[in-house]
Amino acid sequence: MSRVVVINHLTLDGVMQAPGRPDEDRRGGFAHGGWAQPNTDDVMGRALGGSMAQGGPLLLGRRTYEDFHGYWPHQHDNPFTAVLDAAPKYVASTTLEEPLPWRNSFLLGGDVVAGVADLRARADADVVVMGSGELVQALMRDDLVDRFLLMIHPLVLGAGRRLFPEAGAPATLRLLDSVTTTTGVVIATYEPATRGSTGGMT
């Protein structure tokens, strides 16, 4: 059985909304888009590149999928576009219809939790979730997240959508590994404390 691995940028107050670009996600009048970009460095690039180099499937919510598809295929001279383009992409959505526009994309409709459990059982590499906050919260409620790779930025925004909202699923996590970037971002790897360790993420 493979693992479901959540990779996300977070502020110190838990905000995950629109880390990449000012126009990435303006829901709720969010005006701080692009907050993670000033903290990008080679340490972070190596951590993300190593996690994505395994070639396993991506699992994305609809909003994150549409945002990624609108952005990454048009980027050049970076190590991520080719990996994202080639990876099998499973999209959890009740509104999209096949065929999906980005190659190697598959709709995970219907009972998403059951679909993810089936995907985790048959995948031969880690299933990586990026962004997709509502999907992550649903997976946590059914104990389907095996690992978190969180890039925790030295920043407090005071507003924005959070990865771990009020009244969300409770969880006790075990720290497996951490590294601090040159810009003060703590890259922390966690797993649920009730499960046995299977080693650090590569």
N, C-alpha and C positions, 0 to 999 in steps of 0.2 A: 504494500500500500504506500502511495506517495504521501507527501505532506502538503497542506494548504499553507502557504507562506504569504503573509500580508506585509507589503513594503510601502511605507508612507512617510512623508514629511510631516512634522508636528511642531507647533510653537510650544513654549513652556506652559501655556494655558490650554493646550490640547487642540488648537485650531488646525484643521487640515485643509481648509478651503482655499483653492486657487493659489498653490505655492509657486506655479511656474510662470504665469503671465498676468498682466493687469486685467485682460479681458477673459480670463479662463472661466470664471464662475462668479457672476455678479448677483447671484440670488441673495435676497434680503438686503440689497443695497450695499453689498460687501465692497469696500473701496481699497482694500490692501492687497489686491492680487499681485503676484510676483514676489512675495516676501522672501521666498527661499533662494532666489537667484543670487543675491549678493554673497551668500555663504557657500557657494559651490567651489570646490577645490579638487585637487587630484585624489586626495584620500577618499572623498565621497564618490568620485568617479570610479575608483577601483572597487569600492564596496558594492556599488550598483552593478558595475560590469561583471563582477564575479558572481553575483546572484543571478543575473540574467543569462550568463554564458552556458548554463546547464542545458538550455534548449528545451525546457519543459513548456507546457501550455500556460497561457495567460487566461485569467478569469477576471472579467470586467463587468461592471454595471453599465447600463445603457448610456448614461451621461458621460462617464469616463471613456467608454468606447468611441462615442461620437466625437469627443474632444480629441482623443489620440488620433483618430482617423483624419480629422481635419487639420492636424498639425504635423505629425511625424513623417508621413510619406513625402512631405515637401521640404524636409530638412536634409542638409548634406554636411559632409565632413564631421561626422560624429559617430561614436561607436554603437549607438542605440537604434538608429533607423532600420538598419538591415536586420538586426535581431528581432525587433518588433514586427517587421514585415513578414519574416519567415516563420515566426512562432505561431502555433495553433492558438486561435483566440476564441474563447468561449464567452458568450455575452448573455448575461442574466437579464432578461427583459420580457415583459408581457405585452409590449406595444410594437416592437420591431418585428419585421417579417423577413423571411429568407427569400431570395439570396441577399446576404449582407454585402456591403460595398467593398470592404477591405479583404484582400485575398487571405485565405486560410482562416476565415471567420465562420463560426458556427453558433446558431441560436440555441440558448439553453432556456427554453420556455417552460411553461407549465409549473410544476412543483420544483422551484429552484433548489431548495435544500436537498431534495432527493437527487436532483441532477448533479449537484456538487458532490454529494456523497458517492455517487456512482463514478464520477470523473476521478475523484481521489483514489478510488479502489482500483481503477484500471490504468491510470497514468503511470508511466515508468520514470518520471522525474517530477520534481516539485511543481505544484500548481501555484503560480504566483499571482497574487491580487495586488493591483496598484490603484490608488485612489479609491473610488467605489465605496464611499463611507456607508451608505445604507445597506449595501450588500454585505460588507464586513460585519455590521451590527447584526444582521440576520444570521450570518454564519456563526457568530459568537453565541447567539442564543441557543443554537443547536450543537455547540461544542465541536464545530468543524474547522476552527483555526488551530493549526499545529505550531505556528511560529510567527512572531512579529519581528520585522526588521524596521526599527523606527529611527528616523533621523530627527533628533530633537534639537531645534534651533534656539539659540539664546535670544528669544524674542517673545514679548507679550503683546498680543493684539487687542484683547479685551472684547472681541466680537468675532463671529464667524462660526461656520459649521465645524463641529468637533467630532473626532473619531470615536470618543467615548462620551456619549451624551448623558445628561441627567436621566435617571430611570432606565439606563441601558443595562445590558447583561453584566452582572458582577464577575470578576475574574481575579484570581491570584496568580501572578506570573513569577517565573524564575529567570533571573538574568544569566544568560549563557556566555555573553561576550560583549565587550564595549570598546570603542576606540573614539578618540576625540580628534576632530579635524583641525586644520590650521586656523579655521575661522570660529572655533568654539562649538561646533555642532557635535553632539554626542550621538554616535551611531550605536544603538543598543539592540542586541538580539535577545528576545525573550521566548519562552515557551510556557504553556500552562503548568503550574506547579504540581498538578496532580498526575502528570505523565512522566515517564522515565526519560532521561536525557538520551538523545540520539546523536549527540555531537554538534559542533558548531556548524553554521551555514558556510558553505564554500562558494 
